[in-house]
């Protein structure tokens, strides 16, 4: 069973794919459904230097001037059935950064909620994690080649 130009069930060729213009992505955003949008906004603006771009009664949109994705915080409705309310604990927002050791020191000085201390993975990534009051996990990552590579 393969994906691509083959029928998954029978392995028959489906012919050349139609030529289609690529999607022109002009911006990206991660939408997080949280119990307290203001608390998450304070976390992202204080510790990760996002700024509030626009807000309404039940949402806050955060942005930065660099390549980071926008963050949209939607106030979770108390009236929505539990199954209809996405849980931010099921998502990790990951940002690739430079000078992660400097960021780690700054975050510690600020008293940021660091939930995984700075560590290097066997494949070379340096990473740390923060968790906001709504349970949103934010991972900061800097790639470095593993020893001997």
C-alpha positions as CSV (number, residue, x, y, z in Angstrom):
1,X,0.0,0.0,0.0
2,X,1.6,3.3,-1.1
3,X,0.5,6.8,-1.5
4,X,1.1,8.9,-4.6
5,X,0.1,8.0,-8.2
6,X,-1.2,4.5,-7.3
7,X,-4.6,3.2,-6.3
8,X,-4.2,2.2,-2.7
9,X,-6.4,-0.8,-2.9
10,X,-5.2,-2.4,-6.2
11,X,-1.8,-0.8,-6.8
12,X,-3.0,0.4,-10.3
13,X,-1.5,3.5,-11.8
14,X,-3.8,6.5,-11.7
15,X,-1.9,8.3,-14.4
16,X,-0.1,11.6,-14.1
17,X,-1.5,13.9,-11.5
18,X,-3.3,17.0,-12.7
19,X,-1.1,20.1,-12.8
20,X,-2.4,22.4,-10.1
21,X,-1.0,25.8,-9.0
22,X,0.6,25.5,-5.5
23,X,-1.2,26.9,-2.6
24,X,0.0,30.4,-1.9
25,X,0.3,30.5,1.9
26,X,0.6,34.2,3.0
27,X,0.4,33.7,6.8
28,X,0.0,30.9,9.4
29,X,-1.7,30.8,12.7
30,X,-2.2,28.3,15.5
31,X,-5.6,28.5,17.0
32,X,-5.8,27.4,20.7
33,X,-9.1,26.9,22.6
34,X,-8.4,27.9,26.2
35,X,-10.3,28.5,29.4
36,X,-8.7,31.9,30.0
37,X,-7.5,33.7,26.9
38,X,-6.2,36.7,28.9
39,X,-3.9,34.4,30.9
40,X,-2.5,32.8,27.8
41,X,-2.1,36.2,26.2
42,X,-0.1,37.4,29.2
43,X,2.1,34.3,29.0
44,X,2.9,34.7,25.3
45,X,3.4,38.5,25.5
46,X,5.5,38.4,28.7
47,X,7.8,35.4,28.0
48,X,7.8,35.0,24.2
49,X,7.5,38.6,23.2
50,X,4.3,38.3,21.1
51,X,2.1,41.4,20.9
52,X,-1.7,41.7,20.8
53,X,-2.7,42.4,17.3
54,X,-6.5,42.4,17.6
55,X,-9.0,41.2,20.2
56,X,-12.7,40.7,20.6
57,X,-15.1,39.5,23.2
58,X,-14.0,35.8,22.9
59,X,-10.6,35.9,21.1
60,X,-7.2,37.4,21.1
61,X,-4.8,37.3,18.1
62,X,-1.1,37.6,18.9
63,X,1.7,38.2,16.4
64,X,5.4,39.0,16.1
65,X,7.4,40.8,13.4
66,X,9.6,37.8,12.8
67,X,8.8,34.5,11.1
68,X,6.9,33.1,14.1
69,X,3.4,31.8,13.4
70,X,0.5,34.0,14.8
71,X,-1.3,32.7,17.9
72,X,-5.1,32.9,18.1
73,X,-6.5,32.4,21.5
74,X,-10.2,31.5,21.5
75,X,-12.1,31.7,24.8
76,X,-13.5,28.2,25.3
77,X,-17.3,28.3,25.8
78,X,-18.5,26.9,29.1
79,X,-21.8,25.9,27.3
80,X,-20.0,23.7,24.7
81,X,-20.2,20.0,25.4
82,X,-16.9,18.6,26.7
83,X,-16.3,16.6,23.4
84,X,-16.7,19.8,21.4
85,X,-14.0,21.7,23.3
86,X,-10.5,21.0,22.0
87,X,-8.0,20.6,24.8
88,X,-4.8,22.7,24.6
89,X,-3.0,20.0,26.5
90,X,-3.1,17.9,23.3
91,X,-1.0,20.4,21.4
92,X,2.7,21.5,21.6
93,X,3.6,24.8,20.0
94,X,7.2,24.5,18.9
95,X,9.5,27.4,17.9
96,X,12.9,27.0,16.5
97,X,15.1,29.7,18.0
98,X,18.7,30.9,18.1
99,X,20.8,31.2,21.3
100,X,18.6,28.9,23.3
101,X,20.9,29.0,26.3
102,X,20.4,32.8,26.5
103,X,16.7,32.4,26.2
104,X,16.7,29.8,28.9
105,X,18.6,32.2,31.3
106,X,16.2,35.0,30.5
107,X,13.1,32.9,31.0
108,X,14.5,31.7,34.4
109,X,15.1,35.3,35.5
110,X,11.6,36.2,34.5
111,X,10.2,33.3,36.5
112,X,8.6,31.7,33.4
113,X,6.8,28.4,34.0
114,X,9.6,26.1,32.7
115,X,8.3,22.6,32.8
116,X,11.2,20.8,31.0
117,X,14.7,22.2,31.7
118,X,17.1,22.9,28.9
119,X,18.5,19.6,27.6
120,X,20.2,18.2,24.5
121,X,18.5,15.3,22.7
122,X,20.7,12.4,21.3
123,X,20.0,13.6,17.7
124,X,21.3,17.1,18.5
125,X,18.3,19.3,19.4
126,X,18.6,21.5,22.4
127,X,15.1,22.0,23.8
128,X,13.1,23.3,26.7
129,X,9.4,23.5,27.4
130,X,7.2,26.0,29.1
131,X,3.5,25.5,30.1
132,X,1.0,28.3,30.5
133,X,-1.8,28.5,33.0
134,X,-4.2,26.8,30.5
135,X,-1.9,23.9,29.9
136,X,-0.6,25.1,26.5
137,X,2.9,23.6,26.1
138,X,5.4,25.7,24.2
139,X,8.7,24.1,23.2
140,X,11.8,26.1,22.2
141,X,14.3,24.2,20.1
142,X,17.7,24.9,18.7
143,X,19.4,22.4,16.5
144,X,23.0,21.5,17.0
145,X,24.8,18.5,15.6
146,X,25.3,15.7,18.0
147,X,28.8,15.1,19.4
148,X,31.0,13.4,16.8
149,X,28.8,14.3,13.8
